[in-house]
Amino acid sequence: MSDLTKIPVTVITGFLGAGKTTLIRHLMAHAGNRKLAVLVNEFGTVGVDGEILRQCANENCPDDNIVELANGCICCTVADEFIPTIEALMARPQKPDHILIETSGLALPKPLLKAFDWPAIRSQITVDGVIALADAEAVAAGRFAPDVAAVDAQRLADDSLDHETPLSEVFGDQIACADLVLLSKADLVGEAGLAAARAVIEAEAPRKLPILPLIEGVIDPEIVLGLGAAAEDDLAARPSHHDGADDHEHDDFDTVVIELGEISDPARLVAAIERLAQEQKILRVKGHIAVTGKPMRLLVQGVGARVRHQFDRPWGSDPRRSALVVIAEHDNLAPDAIRAALSEAQPA
C-alpha cells in the first residue's frame, strides 16, 4: 500500500507541561474536513488530559475517537496496548482521516516510531510527522540540568564522563526525533528568551529543524498536519540516547496519586504546590480538586513552580473527589512529605 493510501499519524511529544493537550484541543477545533482520532498517553494511573480532550469532542473528533492509554509510558507498552488500539481503530467501519498521538511527557519517541514497522499496521498507517513542543521559558532558563554550564564544562574536560540528567536525555531524544519544534508559551519570554531557547534546541538537534513560536496552542493546522515525513522510514536520522538498548525503563521517574479532602482556599493549595516544586523538585502536578461550596471542579496543572488552576465543569453526578498526580525524579519523590505539604491547604 502506498503512503498516499495510508492514514497519517502525527506524534505530539514534549516535556511535561509543554502544552501538548492545548495544541491538540486547537487542532480538534480547526480540523477542517479531517475526521480525527486522538490517542492520549499519561504517565500515572489517573488520567487528566484525556478527560480534558473529551470535553472538546466535536463532529470532527467524536468522544469515542478519543482513546486514553493510561497503563504506562506508550514507548514501553507498544505491543501490549498501542498496537491493539491502532488495530481497533483500523477495524472501525468509519476510519479516521488523521490520528493524533499525545505521548506522556516522559516518553521517548523513537521506540514508538519503531512500532509503525509492525506488520499488522505498517500497511495501513504512516507517521506523517513528529511534533516536539518545548516550553520556551524553561528551555531558555536551561532547566534540563542543575547547572548546565558546569555539566558542559565537565563533559568537555573529560570525554569519559556523561553527566546528562535523565530530563536532558528525554528532552534530547524528543528533539532528535522531531520534524518540527514548537516553542510554547512564547509570550512569557520575549524575543531574547525565544532566541535563547532556539539556540539550545539548535545545539541539541542532530539536523536543521524548523522552530516556531506558539502561544496557547494556536497554529494553522496546515503547518502541523500533512508533513508527509514517513518518519518510520527515517529512523537513522533520529538518534536516541537509548539506541542499542533492548529496553527503555522509567526508573528515573516516579509518580504518586495524592488523595485530598475538599479545600476551602485554592490559593493555599497553589502556594503549597509552588513550595513543593522549589523544595522537593517536583516536575508536574495535575488533577481535579473539590472546593468547599463550589459546584464546579477545580482543574489544577502545575509545571515546576508555575501553577495554573481554573474551574472547568460541574461535578454533576461524579463523586466530589480531590486527587492530584505528582511526578518527580525518583530520588526526589517523597510521598509522605508531599501529602503533608498538600494537606496544609485543607481546612483545619
SEDO-465956 format. One record per residue (C-alpha): x, y, z. Coordinates in nm, 3 decimals, always signed. Layout:
<nodes>
[[X, Y, Z]]
...
</nodes>
This chain:
<nodes>
[[+0.000, +0.000, +0.000]]
[[+0.140, +0.341, -0.096]]
[[+0.183, +0.624, +0.153]]
[[-0.097, +0.812, -0.023]]
[[-0.348, +0.548, +0.086]]
[[-0.215, +0.511, +0.442]]
[[-0.375, +0.700, +0.728]]
[[-0.134, +0.969, +0.852]]
[[-0.038, +0.982, +1.219]]
[[+0.107, +1.285, +1.395]]
[[+0.305, +1.212, +1.711]]
[[+0.298, +1.507, +1.951]]
[[+0.572, +1.485, +2.209]]
[[+0.732, +1.725, +2.451]]
[[+0.842, +1.776, +2.805]]
[[+0.599, +1.778, +3.095]]
[[+0.353, +2.066, +3.073]]
[[+0.481, +2.197, +2.742]]
[[+0.128, +2.240, +2.607]]
[[+0.060, +1.922, +2.409]]
[[-0.303, +1.895, +2.518]]
[[-0.366, +2.263, +2.442]]
[[-0.229, +2.214, +2.090]]
[[-0.447, +1.909, +2.032]]
[[-0.756, +2.094, +2.150]]
[[-0.683, +2.362, +1.890]]
[[-0.632, +2.103, +1.616]]
[[-0.959, +1.932, +1.710]]
[[-1.144, +2.262, +1.682]]
[[-0.983, +2.353, +1.347]]
[[-0.954, +2.017, +1.172]]
[[-1.128, +2.138, +0.858]]
[[-1.266, +1.838, +0.672]]
[[-1.048, +1.588, +0.857]]
[[-1.203, +1.327, +1.084]]
[[-0.959, +1.290, +1.373]]
[[-0.883, +1.024, +1.628]]
[[-0.673, +1.105, +1.934]]
[[-0.466, +0.868, +2.147]]
[[-0.359, +1.015, +2.481]]
[[-0.085, +0.859, +2.691]]
[[-0.026, +0.964, +3.052]]
[[+0.245, +0.869, +3.300]]
[[+0.037, +0.766, +3.602]]
[[-0.290, +0.595, +3.677]]
[[-0.520, +0.898, +3.697]]
[[-0.595, +1.041, +3.354]]
[[-0.646, +1.416, +3.326]]
[[-0.557, +1.507, +2.966]]
[[-0.795, +1.252, +2.813]]
[[-1.088, +1.394, +3.007]]
[[-0.992, +1.750, +2.910]]
[[-0.994, +1.649, +2.543]]
[[-1.326, +1.466, +2.571]]
[[-1.484, +1.794, +2.678]]
[[-1.376, +1.929, +2.338]]
[[-1.519, +1.638, +2.136]]
[[-1.700, +1.752, +1.823]]
[[-1.811, +1.622, +1.486]]
[[-1.450, +1.622, +1.364]]
[[-1.339, +1.415, +1.663]]
[[-1.626, +1.246, +1.849]]
[[-1.589, +1.118, +2.202]]
[[-1.537, +0.755, +2.100]]
[[-1.242, +0.862, +1.881]]
[[-1.054, +0.980, +2.192]]
[[-0.869, +0.689, +2.347]]
[[-0.669, +0.711, +2.668]]
[[-0.368, +0.484, +2.723]]
[[-0.305, +0.513, +3.097]]
[[-0.127, +0.185, +3.174]]
[[+0.225, +0.315, +3.146]]
[[+0.450, +0.501, +2.906]]
[[+0.347, +0.438, +2.546]]
[[+0.705, +0.365, +2.441]]
[[+0.720, +0.084, +2.697]]
[[+0.379, -0.072, +2.626]]
[[+0.381, -0.069, +2.247]]
[[+0.296, -0.435, +2.195]]
[[+0.053, -0.460, +2.486]]
[[-0.160, -0.153, +2.430]]
[[-0.064, +0.079, +2.145]]
[[-0.074, -0.172, +1.859]]
[[-0.408, -0.331, +1.965]]
[[-0.556, +0.018, +1.995]]
[[-0.441, +0.111, +1.644]]
[[-0.574, -0.219, +1.509]]
[[-0.912, -0.148, +1.669]]
[[-0.924, +0.197, +1.509]]
[[-0.841, +0.048, +1.169]]
[[-1.117, -0.210, +1.209]]
[[-1.390, +0.051, +1.252]]
[[-1.637, +0.098, +0.966]]
[[-1.558, +0.472, +0.969]]
[[-1.180, +0.505, +0.985]]
[[-1.030, +0.840, +1.090]]
[[-0.864, +1.060, +0.829]]
[[-0.580, +1.150, +1.066]]
[[-0.463, +1.020, +1.404]]
[[-0.301, +1.237, +1.671]]
[[-0.093, +1.069, +1.940]]
[[-0.011, +1.267, +2.254]]
[[+0.276, +1.093, +2.432]]
[[+0.343, +1.134, +2.801]]
[[+0.597, +1.399, +2.893]]
[[+0.845, +1.125, +2.979]]
[[+0.813, +0.918, +2.663]]
[[+1.095, +0.860, +2.417]]
[[+0.951, +0.891, +2.066]]
[[+1.185, +0.651, +1.887]]
[[+1.052, +0.323, +2.033]]
[[+0.706, +0.438, +1.930]]
[[+0.823, +0.513, +1.575]]
[[+0.972, +0.164, +1.554]]
[[+0.628, +0.020, +1.629]]
[[+0.499, +0.155, +1.299]]
[[+0.704, -0.120, +1.132]]
[[+0.476, -0.378, +1.297]]
[[+0.341, -0.592, +1.010]]
[[-0.022, -0.568, +1.119]]
[[-0.029, -0.189, +1.096]]
[[+0.257, -0.086, +0.864]]
[[+0.043, -0.124, +0.554]]
[[-0.232, +0.096, +0.695]]
[[-0.069, +0.393, +0.871]]
[[+0.236, +0.617, +0.839]]
[[+0.398, +0.873, +1.069]]
[[+0.313, +1.200, +0.895]]
[[+0.535, +1.387, +1.139]]
[[+0.670, +1.417, +1.492]]
[[+0.596, +1.749, +1.660]]
[[+0.805, +1.834, +1.967]]
[[+0.675, +2.101, +2.199]]
[[+0.927, +2.277, +2.419]]
[[+0.844, +2.522, +2.696]]
[[+1.023, +2.836, +2.577]]
[[+1.065, +2.978, +2.926]]
[[+1.206, +2.654, +3.071]]
[[+1.440, +2.591, +2.778]]
[[+1.567, +2.948, +2.782]]
[[+1.638, +2.909, +3.154]]
[[+1.833, +2.586, +3.095]]
[[+1.635, +2.372, +3.336]]
[[+1.749, +2.037, +3.196]]
[[+2.038, +2.006, +3.441]]
[[+2.101, +2.154, +3.786]]
[[+2.390, +2.357, +3.643]]
[[+2.409, +2.330, +3.266]]
[[+2.734, +2.527, +3.235]]
[[+2.911, +2.314, +3.496]]
[[+2.792, +1.989, +3.338]]
[[+2.904, +2.102, +2.993]]
[[+3.244, +2.205, +3.130]]
[[+3.292, +1.864, +3.293]]
[[+3.193, +1.685, +2.974]]
[[+3.439, +1.888, +2.767]]
[[+3.716, +1.827, +3.021]]
[[+3.673, +1.450, +3.030]]
[[+3.526, +1.260, +2.735]]
[[+3.468, +0.955, +2.953]]
[[+3.212, +1.141, +3.166]]
[[+2.842, +1.163, +3.087]]
[[+2.668, +1.398, +3.324]]
[[+2.342, +1.445, +3.139]]
[[+2.045, +1.430, +3.372]]
[[+1.751, +1.199, +3.290]]
[[+1.546, +1.506, +3.198]]
[[+1.800, +1.624, +2.946]]
[[+1.807, +1.278, +2.785]]
[[+1.431, +1.282, +2.744]]
[[+1.444, +1.633, +2.601]]
[[+1.729, +1.543, +2.367]]
[[+1.552, +1.234, +2.234]]
[[+1.232, +1.428, +2.171]]
[[+1.416, +1.699, +1.978]]
[[+1.620, +1.441, +1.783]]
[[+1.303, +1.265, +1.665]]
[[+1.118, +1.580, +1.568]]
[[+1.024, +1.709, +1.226]]
[[+0.901, +2.038, +1.373]]
[[+0.967, +2.205, +1.710]]
[[+0.711, +2.441, +1.861]]
[[+0.828, +2.679, +2.135]]
[[+0.522, +2.707, +2.355]]
[[+0.440, +2.988, +2.598]]
[[+0.638, +3.218, +2.370]]
[[+0.458, +3.520, +2.516]]
[[+0.628, +3.464, +2.853]]
[[+0.986, +3.508, +2.737]]
[[+1.012, +3.790, +2.482]]
[[+1.240, +3.797, +2.181]]
[[+1.558, +3.745, +2.383]]
[[+1.411, +3.440, +2.556]]
[[+1.294, +3.293, +2.228]]
[[+1.639, +3.343, +2.078]]
[[+1.798, +3.169, +2.377]]
[[+1.555, +2.876, +2.354]]
[[+1.615, +2.843, +1.980]]
[[+1.990, +2.831, +2.039]]
[[+1.950, +2.548, +2.291]]
[[+1.735, +2.346, +2.054]]
[[+1.959, +2.408, +1.754]]
[[+2.257, +2.286, +1.957]]
[[+2.063, +1.975, +2.062]]
[[+1.914, +1.886, +1.723]]
[[+2.105, +1.639, +1.504]]
[[+1.986, +1.818, +1.191]]
[[+1.835, +2.152, +1.098]]
[[+1.475, +2.175, +1.218]]
[[+1.203, +2.436, +1.175]]
[[+1.138, +2.603, +1.513]]
[[+0.823, +2.813, +1.553]]
[[+0.683, +3.011, +1.847]]
[[+0.347, +2.902, +1.988]]
[[+0.101, +3.080, +2.219]]
[[-0.195, +2.895, +2.374]]
[[-0.166, +2.617, +2.116]]
[[-0.280, +2.836, +1.827]]
[[-0.125, +2.745, +1.492]]
[[-0.250, +2.685, +1.138]]
[[-0.322, +2.308, +1.124]]
[[-0.177, +2.301, +0.774]]
[[+0.164, +2.375, +0.926]]
[[+0.141, +2.082, +1.169]]
[[-0.056, +1.825, +0.969]]
[[+0.036, +1.695, +0.626]]
[[+0.415, +1.698, +0.667]]
[[+0.450, +1.366, +0.484]]
[[+0.763, +1.275, +0.678]]
[[+0.712, +0.895, +0.682]]
[[+0.924, +0.906, +0.998]]
[[+0.914, +0.529, +1.045]]
[[+1.136, +0.501, +0.735]]
[[+1.380, +0.765, +0.857]]
[[+1.491, +0.629, +1.196]]
[[+1.864, +0.654, +1.124]]
[[+1.835, +1.033, +1.107]]
[[+1.669, +1.040, +1.450]]
[[+1.936, +0.932, +1.701]]
[[+1.850, +0.841, +2.060]]
[[+2.046, +0.821, +2.383]]
[[+1.899, +0.472, +2.407]]
[[+1.997, +0.341, +2.064]]
[[+2.116, -0.016, +2.102]]
[[+1.936, -0.071, +2.430]]
[[+1.687, -0.354, +2.446]]
[[+1.455, -0.176, +2.684]]
[[+1.362, +0.172, +2.794]]
[[+1.276, +0.199, +3.161]]
[[+1.139, +0.488, +3.365]]
[[+1.319, +0.403, +3.689]]
[[+1.449, +0.761, +3.687]]
[[+1.096, +0.894, +3.739]]
[[+0.813, +0.808, +3.970]]
[[+0.454, +0.915, +4.023]]
[[+0.218, +0.921, +4.316]]
[[-0.153, +1.000, +4.343]]
[[-0.235, +1.219, +4.642]]
[[-0.595, +1.200, +4.763]]
[[-0.720, +1.507, +4.945]]
[[-1.046, +1.614, +5.102]]
[[-1.226, +1.930, +4.999]]
[[-1.027, +2.252, +5.022]]
[[-1.158, +2.598, +5.103]]
[[-0.884, +2.818, +4.957]]
[[-0.732, +2.735, +4.616]]
[[-0.462, +2.996, +4.670]]
[[-0.326, +2.797, +4.967]]
[[-0.310, +2.484, +4.750]]
[[-0.125, +2.672, +4.476]]
[[+0.122, +2.806, +4.730]]
[[+0.181, +2.453, +4.864]]
[[+0.250, +2.321, +4.512]]
[[+0.491, +2.608, +4.444]]
[[+0.682, +2.525, +4.764]]
[[+0.698, +2.158, +4.666]]
[[+0.845, +2.248, +4.329]]
[[+1.117, +2.454, +4.493]]
[[+1.194, +2.234, +4.793]]
[[+1.144, +1.882, +4.650]]
[[+1.197, +1.945, +4.278]]
[[+0.851, +1.828, +4.178]]
[[+0.821, +1.826, +3.798]]
[[+0.449, +1.806, +3.738]]
[[+0.122, +1.821, +3.933]]
[[-0.218, +1.777, +3.774]]
[[-0.566, +1.673, +3.879]]
[[-0.907, +1.788, +3.999]]
[[-0.998, +1.937, +4.336]]
[[-1.329, +1.976, +4.518]]
[[-1.361, +2.326, +4.664]]
[[-1.598, +2.374, +4.956]]
[[-1.918, +2.547, +4.849]]
[[-1.835, +2.532, +4.477]]
[[-2.036, +2.313, +4.237]]
[[-1.755, +2.321, +3.978]]
[[-1.439, +2.107, +3.966]]
[[-1.111, +2.291, +4.006]]
[[-0.863, +2.178, +3.740]]
[[-0.504, +2.216, +3.865]]
[[-0.200, +2.189, +3.637]]
[[+0.148, +2.266, +3.763]]
[[+0.478, +2.265, +3.577]]
[[+0.754, +2.319, +3.829]]
[[+0.666, +2.630, +4.026]]
[[+0.426, +2.759, +3.760]]
[[+0.072, +2.655, +3.855]]
[[-0.249, +2.718, +3.664]]
[[-0.596, +2.647, +3.803]]
[[-0.948, +2.704, +3.679]]
[[-1.298, +2.570, +3.732]]
[[-1.367, +2.352, +3.427]]
[[-1.712, +2.194, +3.471]]
[[-1.976, +2.100, +3.730]]
[[-1.922, +1.779, +3.927]]
[[-2.272, +1.668, +3.833]]
[[-2.324, +1.306, +3.930]]
[[-1.949, +1.241, +3.964]]
[[-1.818, +1.196, +4.319]]
[[-1.653, +1.509, +4.461]]
[[-1.305, +1.359, +4.471]]
[[-0.986, +1.559, +4.514]]
[[-0.687, +1.381, +4.360]]
[[-0.356, +1.510, +4.226]]
[[-0.099, +1.320, +4.022]]
[[+0.254, +1.421, +4.125]]
[[+0.555, +1.335, +3.906]]
[[+0.918, +1.376, +4.009]]
[[+1.257, +1.224, +3.952]]
[[+1.271, +0.903, +4.152]]
[[+1.515, +1.023, +4.418]]
[[+1.306, +1.334, +4.484]]
[[+0.968, +1.167, +4.530]]
[[+0.876, +1.154, +4.899]]
[[+0.502, +1.070, +4.910]]
[[+0.455, +1.134, +5.283]]
[[+0.620, +1.476, +5.265]]
[[+0.420, +1.566, +4.953]]
[[+0.095, +1.454, +5.115]]
[[+0.171, +1.654, +5.428]]
[[+0.255, +1.967, +5.228]]
[[-0.062, +1.948, +5.017]]
[[-0.277, +1.872, +5.321]]
[[-0.186, +2.215, +5.456]]
[[-0.432, +2.354, +5.202]]
[[-0.724, +2.171, +5.365]]
[[-0.935, +2.346, +5.626]]
[[-0.848, +2.266, +5.987]]
</nodes>
